[in-house]
Amino acid sequence: MTVAAPSPTMELHVKVNGESKTFTTSLNKSIFDVLRAEGYVDVKNGCLVGDCGSCAIMLDGRPILACCVMAPHCEGMEILTCAGLGRAGDLHPLQTAFLDHGAAQCGFCTPGILIAAKYLLDQNPKPTDDEIRAALAGNLCRCTGYVKIIDAVRDAAKKMNGKKKGVTKRAKR
């Protein structure tokens, strides 16, 4: 019986949600594997083959599927997960709109959809419904039927156009 040699490791230096981090990881791990192992549970495991969008994160300002990018390729880069968009009491307009419109049913696909929507609104602050649909096409949702999600993105875009981009406090009900 032969035992496979362990995969070589490396120190990975990244910034995650604004904080500098150093992780030790095997060279054969995806950034999804590393983030989940480090407790970033908002990066979801939907398929691990790039079909569902649940693992979407921003890497240096561009959305990527974390399950499809090897960790060593992220050295020195900045990562934004859904948890980095805003905090309780200080939510990003997209997060507020998703709450207001009931756009997060089970919540499993929501982090990836929020990342895709943020990238869309960063690039196109006044998207049409067709542009919203196209931007979210790589994200699978089994609960909502997408209507509430599209409504929420449209509403967030309107609110963000009237304010400086960034976080906003959610009105108490």
Secondary structure by P-SEA (a helix, b strand, c coil): cccccccbbbbbbbbcccbbbbbbbcccccaaaaaaaacccccccccccccccccbbbccccccccccccccccccbbbbccccccccccccaaaaaaaaacccccccaaaaaaaaaaaaaaacccccaaaaaaaacccccccccaaaaaaaaaaaaaaaaaccccbbbbbcc
